[in-house]
Amino acid sequence: MRIGLLSSLTLALCAGVSLQAQASGDDSCYPDWRVSQDSLTACSNVPFLSPGNDSRTNLRLLLAAKKNAPLTPNALGADDLAQGFGPVPFPVYRLVPAPSAAESAEEQSAELTQLLASLGIQRDTTTAPAGDQFLWGEGSRCRSNNVQSATDFVRQVIKADVPANERVLLANARLKLLGTCDWQGEVLLEPQLMTSTQGRELTTYLLAASDFYSGRFVYAERGFAAVTVTTLPWLKETAVYMIARASLNHAQENAFDEYGMPQRKAVDKSALGEAEHSFLSYLKTYPQGDYAASARGLLRRVHWLAGDAAKLADDYAWQLTEASDAERNGSIDELVEETDNKLLTSYAETIRNPLLLAINDLMWMRANNLLNMTRATLDAQKAAFANEPALYDYLQAAFALYVEHQPDKALKHLPQDVPSSLDYFAFSQQTLRGLALEARQDWKGAEALWLQLLSHAKLPLQREQLELALAMNYERSGQLAKVFTADSPIQTPQVRYILLRSVAGPELLRQQISQASDPLERSTAQFVLLYKDLLRGQFATFAEDLQQLPASPAADKIGTSLGYVYDGGQALTLFRWSGDKAPSGYTCPTIAQTASTLQNDAKNPRGLNCLGEFILRNGLDGMPLEEARSAGSLGSTPSGFTGETFSRLDGYQQVIANPKAPRDDKAYALFRAINCYAPSGYNSCGGEDVDKAVRKGWFRQLKSGFADTQWGKSLQYYW
């Protein structure tokens, strides 16, 4: 019977989590469009070694550079696009390959059913194997009590030199055990029923397995030890392996609290030492054995429970960079997750493996990191990087740029020539070089480097990062028009959309309306132009630009290109708004007529109210086009439009304060201004907040001077 590995990966993921979260705990992930990050942004990773990357991203980049595991990002999915992502930056989950189609349960059990049939046993498939009753990542000694381990055992029973009746007894007993991991009460199989030597040995082993799965580890160890003298090769090897596994489970039996967190003081150190010795003995005897990969994986568990950071780091480094697929007890992707959960940050100060130390160093360089990395700390690590001098130089450069803010010093640690081929480490070096040039305001030097790198960027995500970097360079150096030239290398749609909606001025928008090859880019440019003309009080210009809009424009919603996420959006039909009578009883003309009225008289009460009505009825409060971009991100430089954005609340206050405003217009302005705070008490109309006392005054004014209007009659509160 093959009592397979309770994966150390599984145990690792369920038994504890990293002390420093490496990924976002929010249900949604939104990008921060920039190349240089000095704080953790798990939703906004970039394909170069950066302090702002999730640690798993940096680990994958180094593994790809060492050709241990290629970087194979998943294609952008519908949810990614709906959340505003482009290719770069990316959420860390895009680097986790989609799971391949698993073998069906029927296919997995086909051999077991066939073997049993050869013994005249009909298998009851209605009872699920006990080891299959767990969620992914949920640890239990029971997980290996599955169809595969039962198949291995029955296969050996058929091969063994035992009478036919004993084969049936052994196979049936294994089937009983397959359905539970807590065998109590009746004896699974009476040893006295076995007359053959190998039958008794297989029985002893099966009873030991029952004790193991039921948590009686001391008895299990004794039972497995009793059959190590067998002449059955498979049984001998499996028993040796299971002695080690039983010792490990014995050691950790009381080591976890009610939340699954390790309490190392409660680890049985003696049993843990026995487990390590037994696993090493197994590997020495069976270096290519059936359980060699499992034993190496469980040694990681031993070292983790022992708190031995040096051995644990060496375990992970070997698994990630030297082991073959057959020698690993999990995929590279699983090992990356486990390394992050079990080693990184938890043992930050004691890791000396250069690969993993580099990952920790980059985390230490994050702004406001409690570990507070110093130059002395980095200098003291030189010996650890004796065989990785280029990686050490990179860390020196990153520290100079991100922590010391000395770009000239950073440049001294980076290669000045661009290699003909850019793996992810060479790409990181050149990216850091470009960021250092920009940090010292050498925009032309950085621009030349980004352009030069574009012809060398062949690996996934490299070109997209360079397009983002070049676009940010053009934006911040006052050369935004270069992004939109006919021969521009910047073709990532999301990058272009952000600049159009956040920074572009009227002339550039008009240019893209006429010449953009992407229909959505043309529509986006036209929407942004009309919206900003109107909301920034450029009414004459709005009238001129409106002439370019068809009488019946497309009703298709423009969503993410305007900054909406998921299902939000607006259509160009917005600017053919007819006004009409609102549900609240206030009548407005078309938006074109309202704009014309305000062009002639910027304080016209009905014009101000109707511009507010246009915003209210079309859900433009909090419009994404008005959201400020975070400083330093793409699209965060000043807009090419002048003037402040109109807010409904300001418009209503102008009408309220106007002594010549018609009675109905003033009453409606009071009604709407008070409702800006309904029902939450927070302003939903933009503009400066007003005190509750002011709103109370408006309410009294409405209820006294305008009590006979429909708005004076209907309003109940002032919030």
Buried (B, 14 or more C-beta within 10 A) or exposed (E): BBBBBBBBBBBBBBBBBBEBEBBBEEEEBEBBBBBBBBEBBBBBBBBBBBBBBBBBBBBBBBBBBBEBBEBEBEEBEEEBBBBBBBBBBBBBBBBBEEEEEEEEEEEBBBBBBEBBEEBEBEBEEEEEBBBBBBEEBEBBBBBBBBBBBBBBBBBBBBEBEBEEEBBBBBBBBBBBBBEBBEBEEEEBBEEEEBEBBBBBBBBBBBBBBBBBBBBBBEBBBBBBBBBBEBEBEBBBBBBBBBBBBBBBBBBBBEBBEEEEEBEEEEBBEEBBBBBBEBBBBBBEEBEEBBBBBBBBBBBBBBBBBBBBBEBBBBBBBBBBBEBEEEBBBBBBBBBBBBBBBBBBBBBBEEBBBBBBBBBBBBBBBBEEBEBEBEEEBBEEBEEBBEEBEEBBBBBBBBBBBBBEEBBEBBBEBBEEEBEEEBBBBBBBBBBBBBBBBBBBEBBEBBBEBBEEBBEBBEBBBBBBBBBBBBBBBBBBBEEBBBBBEEEBBBEBBBBBBBBBBBBBBBEBBBBBBEEBEBEBBBBBBBBBBBBBBBBBBBBEBBBEBBEEBEEEBEEEBBBBBBBBBEEBBBBBBBBBBEBEEBEBEBEBBBBBBBBBBBBEEEBBBBBBBBBBBBBBBBEBBEBBBBEEBEEBBBBBBEBBBEEEBBBBBBBBBBBBEBEEBEEBBBBBBBBBBBBBBBEEEEBBBBBEEBEEEBBEBBBEBBBEBBEEBBBBEEBEEBB
